[in-house]
Amino acid sequence: MFTNPIKAAAYDDLLTVVELWFGDGPRHTEDANWPSGKFLMRGGICWPDKYDTETKTVQGFALVAGYNLGTDRLYLFHERAFCCIADIVDPPTRKILFEGLAPWFATVWGRYLCDSFYSNQPDNVCLRWEQEVHAMPAVQPPPRFIPCEPWRNVESAEALIWDWITRRRLEMLDDRLGQAVTGYNRREATELPAPLHALAAALTGILPNVTGAKEVASSPAARIRRIGNVLMREHERDWHEEER
């Protein structure tokens, strides 16, 4: 079992590497200038597209993963099942019937500096949901949704997930995703459930970027002194604050 980080800081301009601090456990550090580790922070997302007989909704799943560049282990820090982007409210009572995903993006940006999410679904499905997210001014900074390399079939995605589990390189909390892994029955499944689909997308997207992230993490020249929680991608020269 592991705990979520208590602090995140950008290591480089492009957020290729994020430094994380943990409050307890073997990676605990009390020194604000000495992070617990350097991570490649990315997310995986499965947009709602199939009817879920358990929840009786068309439900999707989103997660945030941190690849520890020192230990080559992947930690699943934050997850969320969802069926909508904005809250769905009952007009007469103003009661929230379904909580939207929009606030979750702000949470994972604030806690982990994660703004990039991999997906592996048909273009028309992704476009519909991505446009809805980007149409909401409250979701800042706008998340980046990146199509990962399509897996050949369900079996190849399964093999990827269980290879990581077998090698003890995947750490997860005992939440919805952990339950999906332990409860998965290949003989009864014709496709990956949403939590495992999001996990497979994250793994598929993260792995090709590990080598580049390690090069950045090992380069002192790439490190920036400090960065605010606002990305200015169009003007890279403005990302650095002047030393006072």
MDAnalysis code that builds the backbone (N, CA, C; Angstrom):
import MDAnalysis as mda
import numpy as np

u = mda.Universe.empty(732, n_residues=244, atom_resindex=np.repeat(np.arange(244), 3), trajectory=True)
u.add_TopologyAttr("name", ["N", "CA", "C"] * 244)
u.add_TopologyAttr("resid", np.arange(1, 245))
u.add_TopologyAttr("resname", ["MET", "PHE", "THR", "ASN", "PRO", "ILE", "LYS", "ALA", "ALA", "ALA", "TYR", "ASP", "ASP", "LEU", "LEU", "THR", "VAL", "VAL", "GLU", "LEU", "TRP", "PHE", "GLY", "ASP", "GLY", "PRO", "ARG", "HIS", "THR", "GLU", "ASP", "ALA", "ASN", "TRP", "PRO", "SER", "GLY", "LYS", "PHE", "LEU", "MET", "ARG", "GLY", "GLY", "ILE", "CYS", "TRP", "PRO", "ASP", "LYS", "TYR", "ASP", "THR", "GLU", "THR", "LYS", "THR", "VAL", "GLN", "GLY", "PHE", "ALA", "LEU", "VAL", "ALA", "GLY", "TYR", "ASN", "LEU", "GLY", "THR", "ASP", "ARG", "LEU", "TYR", "LEU", "PHE", "HIS", "GLU", "ARG", "ALA", "PHE", "CYS", "CYS", "ILE", "ALA", "ASP", "ILE", "VAL", "ASP", "PRO", "PRO", "THR", "ARG", "LYS", "ILE", "LEU", "PHE", "GLU", "GLY", "LEU", "ALA", "PRO", "TRP", "PHE", "ALA", "THR", "VAL", "TRP", "GLY", "ARG", "TYR", "LEU", "CYS", "ASP", "SER", "PHE", "TYR", "SER", "ASN", "GLN", "PRO", "ASP", "ASN", "VAL", "CYS", "LEU", "ARG", "TRP", "GLU", "GLN", "GLU", "VAL", "HIS", "ALA", "MET", "PRO", "ALA", "VAL", "GLN", "PRO", "PRO", "PRO", "ARG", "PHE", "ILE", "PRO", "CYS", "GLU", "PRO", "TRP", "ARG", "ASN", "VAL", "GLU", "SER", "ALA", "GLU", "ALA", "LEU", "ILE", "TRP", "ASP", "TRP", "ILE", "THR", "ARG", "ARG", "ARG", "LEU", "GLU", "MET", "LEU", "ASP", "ASP", "ARG", "LEU", "GLY", "GLN", "ALA", "VAL", "THR", "GLY", "TYR", "ASN", "ARG", "ARG", "GLU", "ALA", "THR", "GLU", "LEU", "PRO", "ALA", "PRO", "LEU", "HIS", "ALA", "LEU", "ALA", "ALA", "ALA", "LEU", "THR", "GLY", "ILE", "LEU", "PRO", "ASN", "VAL", "THR", "GLY", "ALA", "LYS", "GLU", "VAL", "ALA", "SER", "SER", "PRO", "ALA", "ALA", "ARG", "ILE", "ARG", "ARG", "ILE", "GLY", "ASN", "VAL", "LEU", "MET", "ARG", "GLU", "HIS", "GLU", "ARG", "ASP", "TRP", "HIS", "GLU", "GLU", "GLU", "ARG"])
u.atoms.positions = np.array([
    [0.844, -1.193, 0.000],
    [0.000, 0.000, 0.000],
    [0.883, 1.248, 0.000],
    [0.422, 2.292, -0.634],
    [1.179, 3.526, -0.703],
    [0.233, 4.693, -0.462],
    [0.810, 5.869, -0.264],
    [0.008, 7.060, -0.033],
    [0.162, 8.014, -1.201],
    [-0.793, 8.912, -1.337],
    [-0.719, 9.921, -2.381],
    [0.287, 10.999, -1.992],
    [0.895, 11.652, -2.975],
    [1.865, 12.700, -2.660],
    [1.199, 13.907, -2.016],
    [2.000, 14.669, -1.269],
    [1.479, 15.872, -0.613],
    [1.905, 17.145, -1.335],
    [2.806, 17.000, -2.302],
    [3.282, 18.178, -3.022],
    [3.820, 17.755, -4.377],
    [3.605, 18.617, -5.397],
    [4.140, 18.365, -6.733],
    [4.769, 19.642, -7.257],
    [5.869, 19.500, -7.997],
    [6.539, 20.649, -8.600],
    [7.082, 20.251, -9.959],
    [6.975, 21.170, -10.917],
    [7.488, 20.892, -12.259],
    [9.008, 20.887, -12.246],
    [9.596, 19.931, -12.934],
    [11.059, 19.864, -13.047],
    [11.542, 20.614, -14.291],
    [10.766, 20.522, -15.376],
    [11.163, 21.150, -16.630],
    [9.981, 21.918, -17.224],
    [10.265, 22.708, -18.251],
    [9.260, 23.580, -18.848],
    [8.024, 22.835, -19.358],
    [8.232, 21.699, -19.982],
    [7.155, 20.994, -20.661],
    [6.432, 19.987, -19.771],
    [6.749, 19.976, -18.484],
    [6.143, 19.016, -17.553],
    [6.418, 17.575, -17.986],
    [7.584, 17.362, -18.613],
    [7.994, 15.997, -18.931],
    [8.262, 15.236, -17.641],
    [8.806, 15.949, -16.660],
    [9.133, 15.349, -15.365],
    [8.508, 16.198, -14.267],
    [7.904, 15.529, -13.294],
    [7.305, 16.195, -12.138],
    [7.933, 15.607, -10.879],
    [8.355, 16.469, -9.975],
    [8.891, 16.015, -8.696],
    [7.755, 15.913, -7.678],
    [7.729, 14.816, -6.943],
    [6.683, 14.588, -5.955],
    [7.290, 14.410, -4.567],
    [6.549, 14.898, -3.575],
    [6.906, 14.717, -2.169],
    [5.821, 13.883, -1.493],
    [6.234, 12.977, -0.610],
    [5.295, 12.129, 0.120],
    [5.449, 12.377, 1.618],
    [4.333, 12.300, 2.324],
    [4.341, 12.652, 3.735],
    [4.746, 11.543, 4.666],
    [4.642, 10.297, 4.213],
    [5.052, 9.194, 5.070],
    [5.442, 8.013, 4.195],
    [5.797, 6.907, 4.829],
    [6.211, 5.737, 4.078],
    [7.699, 5.782, 3.753],
    [8.186, 4.809, 2.971],
    [9.626, 4.709, 2.696],
    [10.175, 5.874, 1.891],
    [9.304, 6.608, 1.160],
    [9.795, 7.729, 0.357],
    [9.557, 9.067, 1.053],
    [9.287, 9.021, 2.329],
    [9.010, 10.239, 3.087],
    [10.229, 11.162, 3.131],
    [10.004, 12.453, 2.952],
    [11.052, 13.452, 3.117],
    [10.448, 14.705, 3.726],
    [11.139, 15.272, 4.685],
    [10.666, 16.496, 5.323],
    [11.321, 17.735, 4.716],
    [12.286, 17.521, 3.833],
    [13.011, 18.634, 3.237],
    [12.252, 19.144, 2.020],
    [11.775, 20.380, 2.081],
    [10.993, 20.948, 0.982],
    [11.817, 21.101, -0.286],
    [13.130, 21.093, -0.174],
    [13.994, 21.237, -1.337],
    [14.488, 19.894, -1.882],
    [14.041, 18.813, -1.293],
    [14.512, 17.498, -1.706],
    [13.308, 16.579, -1.953],
    [12.930, 16.401, -3.213],
    [11.720, 15.614, -3.502],
    [11.916, 14.131, -3.224],
    [10.807, 13.429, -3.068],
    [10.857, 11.988, -2.848],
    [11.214, 11.237, -4.119],
    [10.916, 11.823, -5.283],
    [11.212, 11.144, -6.541],
    [10.790, 11.974, -7.728],
    [11.292, 11.588, -8.904],
    [10.932, 12.237, -10.160],
    [10.019, 11.305, -10.945],
    [8.933, 11.861, -11.452],
    [7.898, 11.047, -12.063],
    [7.499, 11.596, -13.436],
    [7.089, 10.681, -14.290],
    [6.397, 11.023, -15.528],
    [4.912, 10.889, -15.234],
    [4.200, 12.023, -15.214],
    [2.790, 12.027, -14.827],
    [1.904, 12.090, -16.073],
    [1.079, 11.081, -16.249],
    [0.137, 11.034, -17.358],
    [-1.141, 10.331, -16.894],
    [-2.206, 10.517, -17.659],
    [-3.461, 9.881, -17.324],
    [-3.947, 8.964, -18.427],
    [-4.935, 8.167, -18.098],
    [-5.618, 7.327, -19.076],
    [-7.108, 7.554, -18.940],
    [-7.817, 7.499, -20.050],
    [-9.250, 7.783, -19.992],
    [-10.011, 6.869, -20.947],
    [-11.143, 6.405, -20.491],
    [-12.082, 5.649, -21.321],
    [-13.393, 6.417, -21.304],
    [-13.753, 6.991, -22.439],
    [-14.971, 7.792, -22.503],
    [-16.200, 6.908, -22.437],
    [-17.299, 7.398, -21.857],
    [-18.532, 6.603, -21.798],
    [-19.021, 6.249, -23.190],
    [-19.150, 4.955, -23.438],
    [-19.564, 4.516, -24.773],
    [-20.387, 3.244, -24.745],
    [-20.304, 2.504, -23.633],
    [-21.007, 1.233, -23.524],
    [-21.869, 1.216, -22.268],
    [-23.001, 0.583, -22.358],
    [-23.912, 0.497, -21.213],
    [-23.324, -0.422, -20.153],
    [-23.288, 0.069, -18.914],
    [-22.771, -0.687, -17.769],
    [-23.950, -1.304, -17.024],
    [-24.068, -2.624, -17.066],
    [-25.209, -3.285, -16.426],
    [-25.166, -3.177, -14.909],
    [-23.959, -2.990, -14.352],
    [-23.832, -2.894, -12.891],
    [-24.362, -1.559, -12.380],
    [-23.960, -0.467, -13.035],
    [-24.381, 0.868, -12.595],
    [-25.628, 1.356, -13.317],
    [-26.028, 0.616, -14.376],
    [-27.188, 0.995, -15.194],
    [-27.010, 2.392, -15.804],
    [-25.782, 2.686, -16.203],
    [-25.462, 3.927, -16.908],
    [-24.435, 3.613, -17.993],
    [-24.256, 4.567, -18.888],
    [-23.149, 4.482, -19.841],
    [-21.978, 5.177, -19.161],
    [-21.063, 4.398, -18.641],
    [-20.062, 4.939, -17.720],
    [-18.651, 4.848, -18.296],
    [-17.869, 5.897, -18.016],
    [-16.466, 5.920, -18.398],
    [-15.583, 5.898, -17.166],
    [-14.279, 6.029, -17.398],
    [-13.340, 5.952, -16.281],
    [-12.098, 6.758, -16.629],
    [-11.568, 7.480, -15.630],
    [-10.352, 8.278, -15.809],
    [-9.406, 8.001, -14.648],
    [-8.111, 8.042, -14.922],
    [-7.123, 7.795, -13.881],
    [-5.867, 8.621, -14.139],
    [-5.099, 8.823, -13.079],
    [-3.808, 9.501, -13.159],
    [-2.743, 8.536, -12.667],
    [-1.689, 8.395, -13.461],
    [-0.608, 7.477, -13.135],
    [0.711, 8.233, -13.080],
    [1.577, 7.811, -12.158],
    [2.904, 8.395, -12.053],
    [3.961, 7.321, -12.220],
    [4.796, 7.465, -13.245],
    [5.885, 6.508, -13.491],
    [7.126, 7.013, -12.779],
    [7.588, 6.274, -11.769],
    [8.779, 6.659, -11.020],
    [10.005, 6.381, -11.888],
    [10.686, 7.451, -12.286],
    [11.810, 7.316, -13.215],
    [13.051, 6.731, -12.565],
    [13.051, 6.619, -11.247],
    [14.176, 6.016, -10.548],
    [14.005, 4.534, -10.297],
    [12.753, 4.098, -10.082],
    [12.503, 2.698, -9.735],
    [11.789, 1.921, -10.832],
    [11.319, 2.607, -11.880],
    [10.583, 1.966, -12.982],
    [9.316, 1.265, -12.494],
    [8.639, 1.896, -11.547],
    [7.349, 1.404, -11.083],
    [6.290, 2.453, -11.387],
    [5.082, 1.964, -11.665],
    [3.976, 2.852, -12.001],
    [2.977, 2.872, -10.848],
    [2.638, 4.083, -10.392],
    [1.699, 4.255, -9.284],
    [0.412, 4.890, -9.808],
    [-0.716, 4.282, -9.481],
    [-2.010, 4.810, -9.888],
    [-2.562, 5.633, -8.729],
    [-2.423, 6.950, -8.843],
    [-2.696, 7.834, -7.719],
    [-4.163, 8.223, -7.570],
    [-4.860, 8.397, -8.684],
    [-6.192, 9.007, -8.592],
    [-7.065, 8.438, -9.695],
    [-8.289, 8.099, -9.359],
    [-9.188, 7.517, -10.352],
    [-10.596, 8.065, -10.174],
    [-11.380, 7.919, -11.238],
    [-12.745, 8.441, -11.159],
    [-13.624, 7.788, -12.226],
    [-14.727, 7.185, -11.803],
    [-15.760, 6.729, -12.729],
    [-16.684, 7.906, -13.009],
    [-17.207, 7.999, -14.220],
    [-18.061, 9.140, -14.571],
    [-18.975, 8.770, -15.736],
    [-20.040, 9.534, -15.865],
    [-20.941, 9.349, -17.009],
    [-21.245, 10.675, -17.700],
    [-20.668, 11.786, -17.203],
    [-20.929, 13.096, -17.783],
    [-19.767, 14.024, -17.441],
    [-19.689, 15.147, -18.120],
    [-18.631, 16.116, -17.862],
    [-19.129, 17.181, -16.880],
    [-20.254, 17.786, -17.168],
    [-20.891, 18.715, -16.229],
    [-21.886, 17.946, -15.365],
    [-22.120, 18.427, -14.166],
    [-23.082, 17.769, -13.276],
    [-24.460, 17.704, -13.935],
    [-25.147, 16.597, -13.732],
    [-26.538, 16.461, -14.161],
    [-27.415, 16.656, -12.926],
    [-28.255, 17.676, -12.984],
    [-29.036, 18.101, -11.822],
    [-30.522, 17.852, -12.060],
    [-31.216, 17.417, -11.022],
    [-32.672, 17.269, -11.078],
    [-33.307, 18.648, -10.943],
    [-33.985, 19.166, -11.969],
    [-34.495, 20.551, -11.934],
    [-35.397, 20.876, -10.735],
    [-36.358, 20.035, -10.380],
    [-37.239, 20.417, -9.264],
    [-36.522, 20.537, -7.921],
    [-35.601, 19.616, -7.664],
    [-34.958, 19.584, -6.344],
    [-33.557, 20.201, -6.335],
    [-32.987, 20.417, -7.534],
    [-31.604, 20.904, -7.674],
    [-30.593, 19.920, -7.076],
    [-31.027, 18.697, -6.904],
    [-30.136, 17.662, -6.402],
    [-29.268, 17.147, -7.542],
    [-27.971, 16.938, -7.265],
    [-27.070, 16.405, -8.278],
    [-27.331, 14.905, -8.435],
    [-27.780, 14.530, -9.618],
    [-28.045, 13.128, -9.900],
    [-26.770, 12.388, -10.290],
    [-25.953, 13.036, -11.112],
    [-24.675, 12.464, -11.535],
    [-23.624, 13.558, -11.476],
    [-22.549, 13.299, -10.757],
    [-21.475, 14.278, -10.637],
    [-20.568, 14.203, -11.856],
    [-20.308, 15.353, -12.461],
    [-19.514, 15.390, -13.678],
    [-18.019, 15.241, -13.431],
    [-17.289, 15.020, -14.517],
    [-15.842, 14.819, -14.436],
    [-15.072, 16.128, -14.368],
    [-15.695, 17.248, -14.743],
    [-14.972, 18.522, -14.870],
    [-14.136, 18.888, -13.637],
    [-14.679, 18.830, -12.417],
    [-13.852, 19.203, -11.250],
    [-12.651, 18.285, -11.039],
    [-12.744, 17.076, -11.521],
    [-11.656, 16.105, -11.353],
    [-10.397, 16.576, -12.075],
    [-10.552, 17.183, -13.254],
    [-9.381, 17.666, -13.990],
    [-8.636, 18.730, -13.185],
    [-9.388, 19.616, -12.529],
    [-8.747, 20.635, -11.690],
    [-8.030, 19.992, -10.506],
    [-8.618, 18.962, -9.944],
    [-8.014, 18.282, -8.801],
    [-6.685, 17.646, -9.172],
    [-6.654, 16.910, -10.281],
    [-5.421, 16.199, -10.632],
    [-4.352, 17.164, -11.142],
    [-4.763, 18.313, -11.680],
    [-3.761, 19.321, -12.041],
    [-3.144, 19.922, -10.786],
    [-3.983, 20.272, -9.827],
    [-3.485, 20.885, -8.605],
    [-2.618, 19.954, -7.777],
    [-2.957, 18.667, -7.745],
    [-2.222, 17.718, -6.898],
    [-1.000, 17.115, -7.579],
    [-1.109, 16.867, -8.894],
    [-0.065, 16.092, -9.563],
    [0.534, 16.794, -10.780],
    [0.042, 17.975, -11.142],
    [0.464, 18.669, -12.357],
    [0.313, 17.771, -13.581],
    [-0.782, 17.039, -13.631],
    [-1.073, 16.155, -14.756],
    [-2.117, 16.820, -15.648],
    [-1.758, 17.027, -16.916],
    [-2.690, 17.656, -17.846],
    [-2.803, 16.896, -19.160],
    [-2.228, 15.689, -19.234],
    [-2.217, 14.920, -20.478],
    [-2.790, 13.531, -20.228],
    [-3.712, 13.115, -21.105],
    [-4.432, 11.863, -20.904],
    [-4.478, 11.076, -22.212],
    [-4.160, 9.791, -22.123],
    [-4.170, 8.923, -23.297],
    [-5.516, 8.218, -23.430],
    [-5.922, 8.019, -24.672],
    [-7.180, 7.326, -24.941],
    [-7.001, 6.401, -26.137],
    [-7.903, 5.445, -26.261],
    [-7.851, 4.485, -27.363],
    [-9.275, 4.080, -27.716],
    [-9.983, 4.991, -28.359],
    [-11.352, 4.754, -28.773],
    [-11.572, 5.382, -30.149],
    [-12.681, 5.057, -30.816],
    [-12.933, 5.634, -32.138],
    [-12.923, 7.163, -32.106],
    [-12.486, 7.769, -33.200],
    [-12.348, 9.218, -33.265],
    [-13.639, 9.953, -32.930],
    [-14.772, 9.438, -33.431],
    [-16.040, 10.147, -33.195],
    [-16.419, 10.146, -31.717],
    [-16.074, 9.078, -30.995],
    [-16.356, 9.013, -29.557],
    [-15.473, 10.003, -28.814],
    [-14.168, 9.980, -29.117],
    [-13.227, 10.878, -28.441],
    [-13.567, 12.336, -28.722],
    [-13.849, 12.654, -29.977],
    [-14.102, 14.046, -30.352],
    [-15.306, 14.608, -29.619],
    [-16.343, 13.827, -29.505],
    [-17.551, 14.315, -28.837],
    [-17.260, 14.723, -27.395],
    [-16.573, 13.845, -26.651],
    [-16.315, 14.121, -25.241],
    [-15.227, 15.175, -25.042],
    [-14.205, 15.143, -25.880],
    [-13.142, 16.142, -25.763],
    [-13.683, 17.554, -26.018],
    [-14.558, 17.700, -27.000],
    [-15.152, 19.013, -27.279],
    [-15.971, 19.499, -26.091],
    [-16.657, 18.578, -25.429],
    [-17.453, 18.971, -24.262],
    [-16.560, 19.451, -23.120],
    [-15.429, 18.770, -22.917],
    [-14.491, 19.195, -21.878],
    [-13.930, 20.576, -22.198],
    [-13.474, 20.761, -23.426],
    [-12.833, 22.023, -23.806],
    [-13.814, 23.179, -23.901],
    [-15.097, 22.882, -23.950],
    [-16.106, 23.943, -23.992],
    [-16.408, 24.515, -22.612],
    [-15.850, 23.902, -21.566],
    [-16.120, 24.352, -20.203],
    [-14.995, 25.272, -19.731],
    [-15.258, 26.573, -19.574],
    [-14.209, 27.509, -19.152],
    [-13.599, 27.180, -17.802],
    [-14.351, 26.473, -16.961],
    [-13.864, 26.178, -15.615],
    [-12.743, 25.137, -15.616],
    [-12.600, 24.379, -16.694],
    [-11.564, 23.349, -16.754],
    [-10.281, 23.993, -17.244],
    [-9.416, 24.368, -16.315],
    [-8.161, 25.044, -16.618],
    [-7.011, 24.410, -15.839],
    [-5.859, 24.258, -16.502],
    [-5.618, 24.460, -17.929],
    [-6.335, 23.399, -18.750],
    [-6.644, 23.678, -20.027],
    [-7.351, 22.682, -20.838],
    [-6.544, 21.387, -20.940],
    [-7.140, 20.259, -20.624],
    [-6.397, 18.990, -20.712],
    [-6.033, 18.673, -22.160],
    [-4.944, 17.937, -22.308],
    [-4.551, 17.421, -23.615],
    [-4.951, 15.954, -23.691],
    [-5.668, 15.593, -24.747],
    [-6.082, 14.213, -24.954],
    [-5.300, 13.653, -26.139],
    [-4.551, 12.586, -25.882],
    [-3.604, 12.069, -26.858],
    [-3.991, 10.641, -27.219],
    [-4.253, 10.376, -28.499],
    [-4.529, 8.977, -28.882],
    [-3.270, 8.132, -28.764],
    [-3.374, 7.024, -28.062],
    [-2.219, 6.136, -27.932],
    [-2.219, 5.134, -29.083],
    [-1.129, 4.412, -29.211],
    [-1.044, 3.391, -30.253],
    [-2.119, 2.330, -30.018],
    [-2.996, 2.085, -30.992],
    [-4.071, 1.102, -30.773],
    [-3.504, -0.283, -30.489],
    [-4.082, -0.968, -29.512],
    [-3.655, -2.346, -29.296],
    [-4.357, -3.245, -30.309],
    [-3.731, -4.351, -30.620],
    [-4.216, -5.207, -31.715],
    [-5.592, -5.777, -31.400],
    [-5.801, -6.169, -30.149],
    [-7.061, -6.767, -29.740],
    [-7.134, -6.721, -28.217],
    [-8.236, -7.207, -27.679],
    [-8.421, -7.192, -26.229],
    [-7.336, -8.005, -25.537],
    [-6.959, -9.124, -26.147],
    [-5.961, -9.990, -25.528],
    [-4.623, -9.278, -25.352],
    [-4.230, -8.462, -26.319],
    [-2.944, -7.770, -26.197],
    [-2.982, -6.719, -25.095],
    [-4.128, -6.063, -24.922],
    [-4.270, -5.102, -23.827],
    [-4.251, -5.811, -22.483],
    [-4.917, -6.957, -22.407],
    [-4.881, -7.762, -21.178],
    [-3.452, -8.180, -20.844],
    [-2.733, -8.633, -21.856],
    [-1.373, -9.098, -21.633],
    [-0.484, -7.977, -21.115],
    [-0.686, -6.766, -21.624],
    [0.098, -5.622, -21.164],
    [-0.138, -5.357, -19.676],
    [-1.415, -5.338, -19.275],
    [-1.760, -5.068, -17.872],
    [-1.200, -6.150, -16.955],
    [-1.423, -7.415, -17.313],
    [-1.013, -8.489, -16.404],
    [0.489, -8.692, -16.406],
    [1.174, -8.292, -17.455],
    [2.632, -8.327, -17.427],
    [3.158, -7.376, -16.360],
    [2.575, -6.187, -16.274],
    [3.001, -5.217, -15.268],
    [2.658, -5.688, -13.863],
    [1.500, -6.300, -13.713],
    [1.111, -6.806, -12.392],
    [2.022, -7.961, -11.981],
    [2.294, -8.869, -12.881],
    [3.130, -10.032, -12.590],
    [4.536, -9.629, -12.194],
    [5.071, -8.599, -12.845],
    [6.431, -8.146, -12.557],
    [6.502, -7.234, -11.327],
    [5.360, -7.032, -10.669],
    [5.299, -6.195, -9.463],
    [5.742, -4.766, -9.739],
    [5.414, -4.262, -10.913],
    [5.802, -2.901, -11.272],
    [4.605, -1.956, -11.281],
    [3.436, -2.472, -10.894],
    [2.219, -1.666, -10.910],
    [1.639, -1.617, -9.507],
    [1.493, -0.399, -8.984],
    [0.957, -0.214, -7.631],
    [-0.355, 0.537, -7.734],
    [-1.385, 0.002, -7.078],
    [-2.692, 0.661, -7.129],
    [-3.371, 0.574, -5.784],
    [-4.242, 1.547, -5.528],
    [-5.045, 1.513, -4.324],
    [-6.189, 0.521, -4.518],
    [-6.762, 0.052, -3.441],
    [-7.843, -0.926, -3.530],
    [-9.177, -0.203, -3.742],
    [-9.256, 0.488, -4.868],
    [-10.476, 1.216, -5.201],
    [-11.158, 0.523, -6.376],
    [-11.895, 1.302, -7.159],
    [-12.638, 0.723, -8.267],
    [-11.709, -0.012, -9.240],
    [-10.561, 0.552, -9.523],
    [-9.639, -0.079, -10.464],
    [-9.084, -1.378, -9.908],
    [-8.676, -1.356, -8.629],
    [-8.173, -2.572, -8.015],
    [-9.217, -3.675, -8.006],
    [-10.459, -3.312, -7.757],
    [-11.550, -4.285, -7.763],
    [-11.796, -4.826, -9.167],
    [-11.648, -3.941, -10.179],
    [-11.837, -4.377, -11.564],
    [-10.778, -5.391, -11.966],
    [-9.550, -5.180, -11.485],
    [-8.467, -6.114, -11.803],
    [-8.711, -7.464, -11.148],
    [-9.010, -7.462, -9.848],
    [-9.185, -8.734, -9.132],
    [-10.462, -9.451, -9.553],
    [-11.472, -8.705, -9.995],
    [-12.741, -9.322, -10.363],
    [-12.890, -9.638, -11.833],
    [-11.844, -9.376, -12.605],
    [-11.946, -9.551, -14.058],
    [-11.960, -11.028, -14.423],
    [-12.919, -11.398, -15.246],
    [-13.048, -12.778, -15.708],
    [-13.029, -12.772, -17.231],
    [-11.923, -13.218, -17.787],
    [-11.757, -13.150, -19.238],
    [-12.841, -13.923, -19.975],
    [-13.276, -15.048, -19.430],
    [-14.258, -15.872, -20.140],
    [-15.611, -15.201, -20.227],
    [-15.889, -14.273, -19.298],
    [-17.183, -13.593, -19.305],
    [-17.120, -12.237, -19.983],
    [-15.927, -11.777, -20.371],
    [-15.763, -10.434, -20.927],
    [-15.486, -10.504, -22.422],
    [-16.208, -9.704, -23.179],
    [-15.969, -9.604, -24.617],
    [-15.110, -8.384, -24.937],
    [-14.963, -7.485, -23.964],
    [-14.101, -6.320, -24.118],
    [-13.672, -5.865, -22.731],
    [-12.650, -5.031, -22.686],
    [-12.166, -4.562, -21.388],
    [-13.191, -3.651, -20.730],
    [-13.463, -3.834, -19.437],
    [-14.301, -2.859, -18.727],
    [-13.592, -1.516, -18.683],
    [-14.366, -0.454, -18.473],
    [-13.831, 0.904, -18.559],
    [-12.585, 1.132, -17.695],
    [-12.533, 0.674, -16.431],
    [-11.310, 0.907, -15.636],
    [-10.065, 0.280, -16.254],
    [-10.180, -0.942, -16.758],
    [-9.027, -1.602, -17.360],
    [-8.684, -0.992, -18.720],
    [-9.704, -0.530, -19.432],
    [-9.459, 0.156, -20.710],
    [-8.637, 1.419, -20.470],
    [-8.995, 2.200, -19.457],
    [-8.249, 3.421, -19.147],
    [-6.823, 3.092, -18.716],
    [-6.656, 2.022, -17.946],
    [-5.325, 1.609, -17.505],
    [-4.466, 1.181, -18.691],
    [-5.032, 0.393, -19.593],
    [-4.287, -0.056, -20.768],
    [-3.882, 1.129, -21.641],
    [-4.764, 2.118, -21.773],
    [-4.436, 3.314, -22.551],
    [-3.279, 4.072, -21.909],
    [-3.311, 4.205, -20.582],
    [-2.232, 4.902, -19.874],
    [-0.898, 4.181, -20.060],
    [-0.894, 2.867, -19.880],
    [0.334, 2.094, -20.045],
    [0.867, 2.204, -21.471],
    [-0.026, 2.085, -22.448],
    [0.382, 2.138, -23.846],
    [0.975, 3.493, -24.193],
    [0.411, 4.569, -23.634],
    [0.907, 5.903, -23.938],
    [2.165, 6.278, -23.179],
    [2.279, 5.813, -21.944],
    [3.413, 6.209, -21.094],
    [4.719, 5.535, -21.515],
    [4.686, 4.254, -21.797],
    [5.917, 3.480, -21.995],
    [6.845, 4.050, -23.067],
    [6.353, 4.501, -24.232],
    [7.290, 5.034, -25.236],
    [7.961, 6.341, -24.811],
    [7.460, 6.994, -23.770],
    [7.993, 8.285, -23.350],
    [8.939, 8.213, -22.155],
    [9.158, 7.010, -21.640],
    [9.974, 6.857, -20.437],
    [11.428, 7.239, -20.686],
    [11.998, 6.780, -21.796],
    [13.415, 7.056, -22.070],
    [13.674, 8.553, -22.169],
    [12.818, 9.272, -22.887],
    [12.979, 10.714, -23.001],
    [12.834, 11.422, -21.670],
    [11.883, 10.952, -20.842],
    [11.688, 11.561, -19.532],
    [12.913, 11.336, -18.640],
    [13.536, 10.156, -18.738],
    [14.734, 9.888, -17.933],
    [15.885, 10.793, -18.353],
    [15.988, 11.080, -19.642],
    [17.039, 11.986, -20.106],
    [16.838, 13.382, -19.533],
    [15.576, 13.839, -19.504],
    [15.283, 15.149, -18.923],
    [15.583, 15.144, -17.431],
    [15.168, 14.087, -16.746],
    [15.345, 14.006, -15.291],
    [16.807, 14.001, -14.883],
    [17.677, 13.489, -15.758],
    [19.094, 13.398, -15.430],
    [19.882, 14.629, -15.874],
    [19.188, 15.613, -16.450],
    [19.866, 16.812, -16.953],
    [19.599, 18.001, -16.045],
    [20.587, 18.455, -15.276],
    [20.379, 19.638, -14.418],
    [20.012, 20.885, -15.215],
    [20.442, 20.947, -16.481],
    [20.150, 22.114, -17.307],
    [18.670, 22.232, -17.625],
    [17.937, 21.105, -17.557],
    [16.514, 21.132, -17.874],
    [15.676, 21.675, -16.733],
    [16.252, 21.705, -15.528],
    [15.469, 22.084, -14.351],
    [15.163, 23.571, -14.344],
    [13.953, 23.927, -13.951],
    [13.567, 25.321, -13.806],
    [13.463, 25.643, -12.329],
    [13.590, 26.902, -12.008],
    [13.579, 27.297, -10.599],
    [12.184, 27.183, -10.015],
    [11.190, 27.641, -10.743],
    [9.819, 27.545, -10.252],
    [8.871, 27.840, -11.407],
    [7.652, 27.332, -11.284],
    [6.647, 27.532, -12.322],
    [5.291, 27.618, -11.644],
    [4.438, 28.506, -12.098],
    [3.097, 28.620, -11.539],
    [2.189, 27.568, -12.121],
    [0.985, 27.445, -11.595],
    [0.030, 26.472, -12.088],
    [-0.731, 26.989, -13.302],
    [-0.031, 27.672, -14.176],
    [-0.608, 28.137, -15.426],
    [0.395, 27.837, -16.529],
    [-0.003, 27.093, -17.531],
    [0.878, 26.780, -18.635],
    [0.736, 27.832, -19.719],
    [1.873, 28.308, -20.248],
    [1.877, 29.268, -21.340],
    [2.607, 28.631, -22.504],
    [1.969, 27.677, -23.144],
    [2.621, 26.868, -24.157],
    [3.038, 27.679, -25.374],
    [2.316, 28.762, -25.665],
    [2.615, 29.516, -26.872],
    [3.839, 30.416, -26.721],
    [4.225, 30.727, -25.499],
    [5.327, 31.656, -25.263],
    [6.303, 31.030, -24.275],
    [7.161, 30.170, -24.767],
    [8.042, 29.420, -23.887],
    [8.976, 30.338, -23.099],
    [9.352, 31.458, -23.674],
    [10.272, 32.348, -22.963],
    [9.635, 32.926, -21.718],
    [8.297, 32.922, -21.639],
    [7.611, 33.481, -20.488],
    [7.447, 32.472, -19.367],
    [7.826, 31.226, -19.611],
    [7.616, 30.207, -18.577],
    [8.563, 30.397, -17.406],
    [9.716, 30.982, -17.658],
    [10.694, 31.163, -16.582],
    [10.450, 32.479, -15.869],
    [10.431, 32.428, -14.560],
    [10.296, 33.652, -13.778],
    [11.669, 34.279, -13.599],
    [11.725, 35.573, -13.668],
    [12.986, 36.266, -13.455],
    [13.408, 36.141, -11.990],
    [14.682, 35.873, -11.777],
    [15.184, 35.769, -10.410],
    [15.234, 37.157, -9.787],
    [14.633, 37.244, -8.638],
    [14.565, 38.546, -7.972],
    [15.795, 38.784, -7.104],
])
